[in-house]
Amino acid sequence: MRTYKKYLTAILITTTAFLVMTGCDKKKPETDSASPIVMGEKESGGGLTWNVPVDWTVGQEKAMRLATYIIKPAGDDTDSAECAVFYFGPEHGGEVDLNLQRWAGQFEQPDGGNSLDKAEIESEKRDDLKITTIDLTGTYLVTGAMMQVTGKKDNYRLLGAIVEGPQGLVFFKMTGPQNTMESAATGFYALLKSIKPALT
C-alpha cells in the first residue's frame, strides 16, 4: 500500500509540473500550422524592414507615421483596429519606459487601478534589436487636438512594441476592440517576428 501511495504521489507531481510548463500562464499566440498567417511584401522605414499580414489594409498617410494599417472588425465588434508605425528620427522619440507609461496612461481600468501595473511588458533581443512589448486592456481614452480626451472606448486592448533599431526607436502600436484585437494578435506577433535591420 505504501508503494502504491508513492506511485500516485509521483504521478501527481509529474502532472502538476507538466501543466505549469504547458499553459498555466498567458503566452503570445503562435501561428497555427493549419491556418498560417499569410504575410505581404517587405516594408521598411527607420532602419528596419517588416512584413504585414495580407488581410490588413493600408490606411491614409498621417503625420509622424511611417505607415498605418487597418484591421477589419471581428465578432460583434463594430470598430476596426488600427496598427500605427511611428518614427521620429535618430535620437528622438524619448525613453522606452516613458513611452510605455504614456501608452498605459491612455487607458483607464474598471477598478480605478494603475494601467501600467496591469500591463504585460516583456523585452527580448533578436538580430541585434531590442524589442519591448506591451499588452494592456481597459477603457481607451480617445484624444484629439492638444491631446485632449474627446471620448472613451470600453473593452479596448493595446498591443504595442518599441524596437530599438540602428537608426533609433520605431514604434508599432495597435489598438482596437477586444474581439478584433484577439483575432489580429497572431498577425501582430508575426509582424514583430519579421522585423529585421534594413541592409545598408
Helices and strands as residue ranges (DSSP letters): H 2-22, E 39-45, E 48-53, E 57-58, E 65-71, E 81-87, H 96-104, E 107-108, H 115-118, E 120-126, E 129-143, G 145-147, E 149-165, E 168-177, H 178-194, E 196-197
